[in-house]
Amino acid sequence: MEQFSELDGPPTKMSGDHVSNKMKIAILGTRGIPARYGGFETFAEKLSIGLVERGFDVTVFCESGDTSAPATLHGVNLRYVVAPAIGSLQTILYDARCLWEARNGYDVAYMLGYGAAPLCLIPRIWNTEVWINPDGLEWARTKWGWMARTYFRMMEWASVRVANRIIADAEAIAASISSRHGELKACSVIPYGCEVIEMPPPVKPLLEWDLEPNSYYLLVCRLEPENHVREILEAFQRSHSKRQLIVLGNHLLQTRYVEQLRSMQDPRIRLIGAVYDSAKLTCLRYYCFAYLHGHSVGGTNPSLLEAMGCANLVFAHDNPFNRETLGQCGFYFRDPLELAQAIDHAEHEEDDINRLREAAKSRAHTYYQWKDIIDRYATMLERPSAESGENRHQQP
């Protein structure tokens, strides 16, 4: 990543209303914590706990479910909201209810995702500052039909006009949004973080899949076209590798794309489903020979960061988001042929791949540690917007 920047707007109420009290932050837009579902939930958990440790009063809004669900998590308040089961509108209505509940009593309402962007006006009417994290280019995902893509384009348009601040997780995301909507009045670029694994985890979890360290490549993602899963599988079929390719993702989905993936016959390729146990997932990451990353429409992708934190050799799809995150610490591919050639090259270049592994881990340690990411949020929250207009450059 070439730089982190902040372009700030006018002062808001949070510089005066809570001088002697803890600043109150609401985090919305996820299923809730503890994290069990995806990157946004992990981010919400890490950020909320970190801000509480720095003296903030933080509430994470969660989907209502188990009646025995805890009221707090490591000092973070958990507030449960019912998500009515009405198909595609469920998420929007859930976000709407969360925004209504968060309309008053908070200094900042931080919405993760822009699917309900116009409704973010609700807290603003009550003079609560609203931040929105767009989480990539949702309208560019090929899984959506034209109506959904049009809807998400409209939501992106609304988000930059409704929010007091846009928080992009990559410079490339901020630049992309600015190219369509003009200069953003207040935009901060703060990536996600990752854990840098210093001590080898237990090897035992590998036995569940009859694996040995260094005997397999790993792919972790939702099985969707914009993640280039089919191209990665085609490349592995072309390669001469004797190792296995372990694919983590819901391979039982009844979609045409996943059915095509299941039909690709190769004894080296194993679709083993989603793995949510963090210890098992860390084990699978740490001991893989290399990590294959095909994401193309997000920003700073958590899965890529986690691979870097495990000192993985990374093969990443060639796009601005991945290059900003990984830099020169891995291989890039644009099509199955390039990836197949890169795989075959890596199988015989031990010195080269060891250098890249160490470089990826060093980059994660320098730029993507959770402590540093949370410190940047805390600094941004603690001072009036008008006083934070400088750019920050952190060159890799």
Secondary structure as a PSIPRED ss2 file (coil, helix, strand):
# PSIPRED VFORMAT (PSIPRED V4.0)

   1 M C   1.000  0.000  0.000
   2 E C   1.000  0.000  0.000
   3 Q C   1.000  0.000  0.000
   4 F E   0.000  0.000  1.000
   5 S C   1.000  0.000  0.000
   6 E E   0.000  0.000  1.000
   7 L E   0.000  0.000  1.000
   8 D C   1.000  0.000  0.000
   9 G C   1.000  0.000  0.000
  10 P C   1.000  0.000  0.000
  11 P C   1.000  0.000  0.000
  12 T C   1.000  0.000  0.000
  13 K H   0.000  1.000  0.000
  14 M H   0.000  1.000  0.000
  15 S H   0.000  1.000  0.000
  16 G C   1.000  0.000  0.000
  17 D C   1.000  0.000  0.000
  18 H C   1.000  0.000  0.000
  19 V C   1.000  0.000  0.000
  20 S C   1.000  0.000  0.000
  21 N C   1.000  0.000  0.000
  22 K C   1.000  0.000  0.000
  23 M C   1.000  0.000  0.000
  24 K E   0.000  0.000  1.000
  25 I E   0.000  0.000  1.000
  26 A E   0.000  0.000  1.000
  27 I E   0.000  0.000  1.000
  28 L E   0.000  0.000  1.000
  29 G C   1.000  0.000  0.000
  30 T C   1.000  0.000  0.000
  31 R C   1.000  0.000  0.000
  32 G C   1.000  0.000  0.000
  33 I C   1.000  0.000  0.000
  34 P C   1.000  0.000  0.000
  35 A C   1.000  0.000  0.000
  36 R C   1.000  0.000  0.000
  37 Y C   1.000  0.000  0.000
  38 G C   1.000  0.000  0.000
  39 G H   0.000  1.000  0.000
  40 F H   0.000  1.000  0.000
  41 E H   0.000  1.000  0.000
  42 T H   0.000  1.000  0.000
  43 F H   0.000  1.000  0.000
  44 A H   0.000  1.000  0.000
  45 E H   0.000  1.000  0.000
  46 K H   0.000  1.000  0.000
  47 L H   0.000  1.000  0.000
  48 S H   0.000  1.000  0.000
  49 I H   0.000  1.000  0.000
  50 G H   0.000  1.000  0.000
  51 L H   0.000  1.000  0.000
  52 V H   0.000  1.000  0.000
  53 E H   0.000  1.000  0.000
  54 R C   1.000  0.000  0.000
  55 G C   1.000  0.000  0.000
  56 F C   1.000  0.000  0.000
  57 D E   0.000  0.000  1.000
  58 V E   0.000  0.000  1.000
  59 T E   0.000  0.000  1.000
  60 V E   0.000  0.000  1.000
  61 F E   0.000  0.000  1.000
  62 C E   0.000  0.000  1.000
  63 E E   0.000  0.000  1.000
  64 S C   1.000  0.000  0.000
  65 G C   1.000  0.000  0.000
  66 D C   1.000  0.000  0.000
  67 T C   1.000  0.000  0.000
  68 S C   1.000  0.000  0.000
  69 A C   1.000  0.000  0.000
  70 P C   1.000  0.000  0.000
  71 A C   1.000  0.000  0.000
  72 T E   0.000  0.000  1.000
  73 L E   0.000  0.000  1.000
  74 H C   1.000  0.000  0.000
  75 G C   1.000  0.000  0.000
  76 V E   0.000  0.000  1.000
  77 N E   0.000  0.000  1.000
  78 L E   0.000  0.000  1.000
  79 R E   0.000  0.000  1.000
  80 Y E   0.000  0.000  1.000
  81 V E   0.000  0.000  1.000
  82 V C   1.000  0.000  0.000
  83 A C   1.000  0.000  0.000
  84 P C   1.000  0.000  0.000
  85 A C   1.000  0.000  0.000
  86 I C   1.000  0.000  0.000
  87 G H   0.000  1.000  0.000
  88 S H   0.000  1.000  0.000
  89 L H   0.000  1.000  0.000
  90 Q H   0.000  1.000  0.000
  91 T H   0.000  1.000  0.000
  92 I H   0.000  1.000  0.000
  93 L H   0.000  1.000  0.000
  94 Y H   0.000  1.000  0.000
  95 D H   0.000  1.000  0.000
  96 A H   0.000  1.000  0.000
  97 R H   0.000  1.000  0.000
  98 C H   0.000  1.000  0.000
  99 L H   0.000  1.000  0.000
 100 W H   0.000  1.000  0.000
 101 E H   0.000  1.000  0.000
 102 A C   1.000  0.000  0.000
 103 R C   1.000  0.000  0.000
 104 N C   1.000  0.000  0.000
 105 G C   1.000  0.000  0.000
 106 Y C   1.000  0.000  0.000
 107 D C   1.000  0.000  0.000
 108 V E   0.000  0.000  1.000
 109 A E   0.000  0.000  1.000
 110 Y E   0.000  0.000  1.000
 111 M E   0.000  0.000  1.000
 112 L E   0.000  0.000  1.000
 113 G C   1.000  0.000  0.000
 114 Y C   1.000  0.000  0.000
 115 G C   1.000  0.000  0.000
 116 A C   1.000  0.000  0.000
 117 A H   0.000  1.000  0.000
 118 P H   0.000  1.000  0.000
 119 L H   0.000  1.000  0.000
 120 C H   0.000  1.000  0.000
 121 L H   0.000  1.000  0.000
 122 I H   0.000  1.000  0.000
 123 P H   0.000  1.000  0.000
 124 R H   0.000  1.000  0.000
 125 I H   0.000  1.000  0.000
 126 W C   1.000  0.000  0.000
 127 N C   1.000  0.000  0.000
 128 T C   1.000  0.000  0.000
 129 E E   0.000  0.000  1.000
 130 V E   0.000  0.000  1.000
 131 W E   0.000  0.000  1.000
 132 I E   0.000  0.000  1.000
 133 N E   0.000  0.000  1.000
 134 P C   1.000  0.000  0.000
 135 D C   1.000  0.000  0.000
 136 G C   1.000  0.000  0.000
 137 L C   1.000  0.000  0.000
 138 E H   0.000  1.000  0.000
 139 W H   0.000  1.000  0.000
 140 A H   0.000  1.000  0.000
 141 R C   1.000  0.000  0.000
 142 T C   1.000  0.000  0.000
 143 K C   1.000  0.000  0.000
 144 W C   1.000  0.000  0.000
 145 G C   1.000  0.000  0.000
 146 W H   0.000  1.000  0.000
 147 M H   0.000  1.000  0.000
 148 A H   0.000  1.000  0.000
 149 R H   0.000  1.000  0.000
 150 T H   0.000  1.000  0.000
 151 Y H   0.000  1.000  0.000
 152 F H   0.000  1.000  0.000
 153 R H   0.000  1.000  0.000
 154 M H   0.000  1.000  0.000
 155 M H   0.000  1.000  0.000
 156 E H   0.000  1.000  0.000
 157 W H   0.000  1.000  0.000
 158 A H   0.000  1.000  0.000
 159 S H   0.000  1.000  0.000
 160 V H   0.000  1.000  0.000
 161 R H   0.000  1.000  0.000
 162 V H   0.000  1.000  0.000
 163 A C   1.000  0.000  0.000
 164 N C   1.000  0.000  0.000
 165 R E   0.000  0.000  1.000
 166 I E   0.000  0.000  1.000
 167 I E   0.000  0.000  1.000
 168 A E   0.000  0.000  1.000
 169 D C   1.000  0.000  0.000
 170 A C   1.000  0.000  0.000
 171 E H   0.000  1.000  0.000
 172 A H   0.000  1.000  0.000
 173 I H   0.000  1.000  0.000
 174 A H   0.000  1.000  0.000
 175 A H   0.000  1.000  0.000
 176 S H   0.000  1.000  0.000
 177 I H   0.000  1.000  0.000
 178 S H   0.000  1.000  0.000
 179 S H   0.000  1.000  0.000
 180 R H   0.000  1.000  0.000
 181 H H   0.000  1.000  0.000
 182 G C   1.000  0.000  0.000
 183 E C   1.000  0.000  0.000
 184 L C   1.000  0.000  0.000
 185 K C   1.000  0.000  0.000
 186 A C   1.000  0.000  0.000
 187 C E   0.000  0.000  1.000
 188 S E   0.000  0.000  1.000
 189 V E   0.000  0.000  1.000
 190 I C   1.000  0.000  0.000
 191 P C   1.000  0.000  0.000
 192 Y C   1.000  0.000  0.000
 193 G C   1.000  0.000  0.000
 194 C E   0.000  0.000  1.000
 195 E C   1.000  0.000  0.000
 196 V C   1.000  0.000  0.000
 197 I C   1.000  0.000  0.000
 198 E C   1.000  0.000  0.000
 199 M C   1.000  0.000  0.000
 200 P C   1.000  0.000  0.000
 201 P C   1.000  0.000  0.000
 202 P C   1.000  0.000  0.000
 203 V C   1.000  0.000  0.000
 204 K H   0.000  1.000  0.000
 205 P H   0.000  1.000  0.000
 206 L H   0.000  1.000  0.000
 207 L H   0.000  1.000  0.000
 208 E H   0.000  1.000  0.000
 209 W H   0.000  1.000  0.000
 210 D C   1.000  0.000  0.000
 211 L C   1.000  0.000  0.000
 212 E C   1.000  0.000  0.000
 213 P C   1.000  0.000  0.000
 214 N C   1.000  0.000  0.000
 215 S C   1.000  0.000  0.000
 216 Y E   0.000  0.000  1.000
 217 Y E   0.000  0.000  1.000
 218 L E   0.000  0.000  1.000
 219 L E   0.000  0.000  1.000
 220 V E   0.000  0.000  1.000
 221 C C   1.000  0.000  0.000
 222 R C   1.000  0.000  0.000
 223 L C   1.000  0.000  0.000
 224 E C   1.000  0.000  0.000
 225 P H   0.000  1.000  0.000
 226 E H   0.000  1.000  0.000
 227 N H   0.000  1.000  0.000
 228 H C   1.000  0.000  0.000
 229 V H   0.000  1.000  0.000
 230 R H   0.000  1.000  0.000
 231 E H   0.000  1.000  0.000
 232 I H   0.000  1.000  0.000
 233 L H   0.000  1.000  0.000
 234 E H   0.000  1.000  0.000
 235 A H   0.000  1.000  0.000
 236 F H   0.000  1.000  0.000
 237 Q H   0.000  1.000  0.000
 238 R H   0.000  1.000  0.000
 239 S C   1.000  0.000  0.000
 240 H C   1.000  0.000  0.000
 241 S C   1.000  0.000  0.000
 242 K C   1.000  0.000  0.000
 243 R C   1.000  0.000  0.000
 244 Q E   0.000  0.000  1.000
 245 L E   0.000  0.000  1.000
 246 I E   0.000  0.000  1.000
 247 V E   0.000  0.000  1.000
 248 L E   0.000  0.000  1.000
 249 G C   1.000  0.000  0.000
 250 N C   1.000  0.000  0.000
 251 H C   1.000  0.000  0.000
 252 L C   1.000  0.000  0.000
 253 L C   1.000  0.000  0.000
 254 Q C   1.000  0.000  0.000
 255 T C   1.000  0.000  0.000
 256 R H   0.000  1.000  0.000
 257 Y H   0.000  1.000  0.000
 258 V H   0.000  1.000  0.000
 259 E H   0.000  1.000  0.000
 260 Q H   0.000  1.000  0.000
 261 L H   0.000  1.000  0.000
 262 R H   0.000  1.000  0.000
 263 S C   1.000  0.000  0.000
 264 M C   1.000  0.000  0.000
 265 Q C   1.000  0.000  0.000
 266 D C   1.000  0.000  0.000
 267 P C   1.000  0.000  0.000
 268 R C   1.000  0.000  0.000
 269 I E   0.000  0.000  1.000
 270 R E   0.000  0.000  1.000
 271 L E   0.000  0.000  1.000
 272 I C   1.000  0.000  0.000
 273 G C   1.000  0.000  0.000
 274 A C   1.000  0.000  0.000
 275 V C   1.000  0.000  0.000
 276 Y C   1.000  0.000  0.000
 277 D C   1.000  0.000  0.000
 278 S H   0.000  1.000  0.000
 279 A H   0.000  1.000  0.000
 280 K H   0.000  1.000  0.000
 281 L H   0.000  1.000  0.000
 282 T H   0.000  1.000  0.000
 283 C H   0.000  1.000  0.000
 284 L H   0.000  1.000  0.000
 285 R H   0.000  1.000  0.000
 286 Y H   0.000  1.000  0.000
 287 Y C   1.000  0.000  0.000
 288 C C   1.000  0.000  0.000
 289 F C   1.000  0.000  0.000
 290 A E   0.000  0.000  1.000
 291 Y E   0.000  0.000  1.000
 292 L E   0.000  0.000  1.000
 293 H E   0.000  0.000  1.000
 294 G C   1.000  0.000  0.000
 295 H C   1.000  0.000  0.000
 296 S C   1.000  0.000  0.000
 297 V C   1.000  0.000  0.000
 298 G C   1.000  0.000  0.000
 299 G C   1.000  0.000  0.000
 300 T C   1.000  0.000  0.000
 301 N C   1.000  0.000  0.000
 302 P H   0.000  1.000  0.000
 303 S H   0.000  1.000  0.000
 304 L H   0.000  1.000  0.000
 305 L H   0.000  1.000  0.000
 306 E H   0.000  1.000  0.000
 307 A H   0.000  1.000  0.000
 308 M H   0.000  1.000  0.000
 309 G H   0.000  1.000  0.000
 310 C C   1.000  0.000  0.000
 311 A C   1.000  0.000  0.000
 312 N C   1.000  0.000  0.000
 313 L C   1.000  0.000  0.000
 314 V E   0.000  0.000  1.000
 315 F E   0.000  0.000  1.000
 316 A E   0.000  0.000  1.000
 317 H E   0.000  0.000  1.000
 318 D C   1.000  0.000  0.000
 319 N C   1.000  0.000  0.000
 320 P H   0.000  1.000  0.000
 321 F H   0.000  1.000  0.000
 322 N H   0.000  1.000  0.000
 323 R H   0.000  1.000  0.000
 324 E H   0.000  1.000  0.000
 325 T H   0.000  1.000  0.000
 326 L H   0.000  1.000  0.000
 327 G C   1.000  0.000  0.000
 328 Q C   1.000  0.000  0.000
 329 C C   1.000  0.000  0.000
 330 G C   1.000  0.000  0.000
 331 F E   0.000  0.000  1.000
 332 Y E   0.000  0.000  1.000
 333 F E   0.000  0.000  1.000
 334 R C   1.000  0.000  0.000
 335 D C   1.000  0.000  0.000
 336 P H   0.000  1.000  0.000
 337 L H   0.000  1.000  0.000
 338 E H   0.000  1.000  0.000
 339 L H   0.000  1.000  0.000
 340 A H   0.000  1.000  0.000
 341 Q H   0.000  1.000  0.000
 342 A H   0.000  1.000  0.000
 343 I H   0.000  1.000  0.000
 344 D H   0.000  1.000  0.000
 345 H H   0.000  1.000  0.000
 346 A H   0.000  1.000  0.000
 347 E C   1.000  0.000  0.000
 348 H C   1.000  0.000  0.000
 349 E C   1.000  0.000  0.000
 350 E H   0.000  1.000  0.000
 351 D H   0.000  1.000  0.000
 352 D H   0.000  1.000  0.000
 353 I H   0.000  1.000  0.000
 354 N H   0.000  1.000  0.000
 355 R H   0.000  1.000  0.000
 356 L H   0.000  1.000  0.000
 357 R H   0.000  1.000  0.000
 358 E H   0.000  1.000  0.000
 359 A H   0.000  1.000  0.000
 360 A H   0.000  1.000  0.000
 361 K H   0.000  1.000  0.000
 362 S H   0.000  1.000  0.000
 363 R H   0.000  1.000  0.000
 364 A H   0.000  1.000  0.000
 365 H H   0.000  1.000  0.000
 366 T H   0.000  1.000  0.000
 367 Y H   0.000  1.000  0.000
 368 Y C   1.000  0.000  0.000
 369 Q E   0.000  0.000  1.000
 370 W H   0.000  1.000  0.000
 371 K H   0.000  1.000  0.000
 372 D H   0.000  1.000  0.000
 373 I H   0.000  1.000  0.000
 374 I H   0.000  1.000  0.000
 375 D H   0.000  1.000  0.000
 376 R H   0.000  1.000  0.000
 377 Y H   0.000  1.000  0.000
 378 A H   0.000  1.000  0.000
 379 T H   0.000  1.000  0.000
 380 M H   0.000  1.000  0.000
 381 L H   0.000  1.000  0.000
 382 E H   0.000  1.000  0.000
 383 R C   1.000  0.000  0.000
 384 P C   1.000  0.000  0.000
 385 S H   0.000  1.000  0.000
 386 A H   0.000  1.000  0.000
 387 E H   0.000  1.000  0.000
 388 S C   1.000  0.000  0.000
 389 G C   1.000  0.000  0.000
 390 E C   1.000  0.000  0.000
 391 N C   1.000  0.000  0.000
 392 R E   0.000  0.000  1.000
 393 H C   1.000  0.000  0.000
 394 Q C   1.000  0.000  0.000
 395 Q C   1.000  0.000  0.000
 396 P C   1.000  0.000  0.000
